[in-house]
Structure formats: C-alpha cells, structure tokens
C-alpha cells in the first residue's frame, strides 16, 4: 500500500534534508552555508562526519606540523629541484615558453620551482599574473593564477623522500594506513598575492580529498554535482561548469591558515585566496 510510505516512490531529499548538520550555521556575504566545522576532533568524531559524505572543515588540522606557515618561497629555497605547473600561464601577456627552463610532463609545461621568473625578472612567488580571461565576468572568481607542484608523481624517489619526509599526519589520523596514504598522495598549491585560485572544477579522484592551508587564508565555493542525464554532460575540468551554465554553489566559506577542507567525490569547488598579512606567497597541501 503506497499510502503508508512516508514519501512517494523515487523521492529524493533536498540538500537541507540530507545534510541538516551543515545548514543553519554561519553563512557568507552571499548567503551560502558553511560546512561542518570541527576543532581538535577525536578519531571517532572525524570518522563519524567523514563517512556521512558531506564537506568538513577541520580548523586546526595543521597545528604543530613542520610545514605549518611555510610560504612558496620556503618551498622554493628548500627544494629547488622541483618543476611545477603554472595555471593559466598562457594568459600572461608577453609570456614565451622559449625564455624559460621548461619540462613537458603529461603534455603540459612545468617550470623550475627554484628559478622560474615569469616576467624574466621577478621570482614566481613574488609576482602575480592573471587567471583565465574567461573568469573576468564575476568578481568572486579567481583573478590571478596559482601554481601546483605534483610531488606525488613527478619527482624521483630520492626527491620524494626529501619532500614527504617532513609531512605529518594530524593527531586524529595517526594509524599507519591513513598516515602512509596521505604522505604519498600530496601535491602543493602556491598562491602569490590575493585573488589567486582555480576555477570551479571536479577532481578525478574516486575518494575523499583534503586541502590543508599552510600559509594564508582561502575562500572556497562548493557545489554538489547537479542531477543530470547523459544529455546534460559537460566538461568538469577547470571552468567547464561555468560555460555549461550549471554553476550554483551551495557552500561558501573561508579556510583559515592551519585549517583543512575535506570533501567527498562529486563536489565541484572553486578557490580564491586572501592576501597574507606580510604579502608572502600562500601555500596549501592537497592530499587523499
């Protein structure tokens, strides 16, 4: 008897009904909700929320870690052998590949972390350069381009050991399995100046992702993957959701220095940094 069912067949809850814990808290200047916020969680508390499949913010994840507070310059000085990707570099006026020390990895340009000067005069961590021209239609989108260093899969074993050797898992995830997974899966994002970030996109990982803010603060906007059929498919990589007209973020918040954002597969996200107090280059670790 269908009349006895609490909901009709094929009923699906709204975001507010399915994720009630993350609604009704703080909201940003545009009315977007905050995710669940945890402070010094126990393992049980963290796992409880992580398994629910909604974004979490652990505001003191990086407390006491060796990399806490490191800037882009700190990484360039300590590990000058690395080669990183410069997001939106081709949107920089007068940029010429031939002027720089470039490696091609996976069909993309990589630049030396210890010597790259985008304008041939100023070190990358002291220079801002434009994000994609496609983002100029919305002041909430990133305006300057970040860098990403794929430590996990673009270094030699000896180099990886040097960089990964200083990584530390948080107190609530000290078990060998999680510690090893995080240590071998991270990449670094560098953000010179303010307004620096990546356009909305979906990650290709089929597992939860963590972004730990080492230096500076970063504004996030997030959106659960919209309901769709094969007729509604779109490019989920950088900025594709804007072009498709589907971008309607349901979360908006700032991840402060030392905090970490955790989110499940299927959550599109956009980032934009705030200026650091001393003007230094912001840095963050992304890991699985």
NORRAQUI-V87803 format. One record per run of one state. SS is the DSSP state (helix for helix, strand for strand, loop for the rest). FROM is the first residue (numbers start at 1). LEN is the number of residues. If there is no record, write none. Layout:
<<SS & FROM & LEN> <SS & FROM & LEN>>
This chain:
<<loop & 1 & 1> <helix & 2 & 3> <loop & 5 & 10> <helix & 15 & 4> <loop & 19 & 1> <helix & 20 & 3> <loop & 23 & 4> <strand & 27 & 1> <loop & 28 & 5> <strand & 33 & 1> <loop & 34 & 2> <strand & 36 & 3> <loop & 39 & 4> <helix & 43 & 8> <loop & 51 & 5> <strand & 56 & 3> <loop & 59 & 13> <helix & 72 & 7> <loop & 79 & 4> <strand & 83 & 4> <loop & 87 & 2> <helix & 89 & 3> <loop & 92 & 5> <helix & 97 & 3> <loop & 100 & 2> <strand & 102 & 4> <loop & 106 & 2> <strand & 108 & 5> <loop & 113 & 11> <helix & 124 & 3> <loop & 127 & 3> <strand & 130 & 1> <loop & 131 & 2> <helix & 133 & 3> <loop & 136 & 8> <strand & 144 & 1> <loop & 145 & 2> <strand & 147 & 3> <loop & 150 & 7> <helix & 157 & 8> <loop & 165 & 6> <helix & 171 & 3> <loop & 174 & 2> <helix & 176 & 8> <loop & 184 & 3> <strand & 187 & 5> <loop & 192 & 4> <strand & 196 & 1> <loop & 197 & 4> <strand & 201 & 1> <loop & 202 & 7> <strand & 209 & 7> <loop & 216 & 2> <strand & 218 & 7> <loop & 225 & 5> <helix & 230 & 3> <loop & 233 & 7> <helix & 240 & 5> <loop & 245 & 6> <strand & 251 & 5> <loop & 256 & 4> <strand & 260 & 4> <loop & 264 & 3> <strand & 267 & 7> <loop & 274 & 8> <strand & 282 & 6> <loop & 288 & 1>>
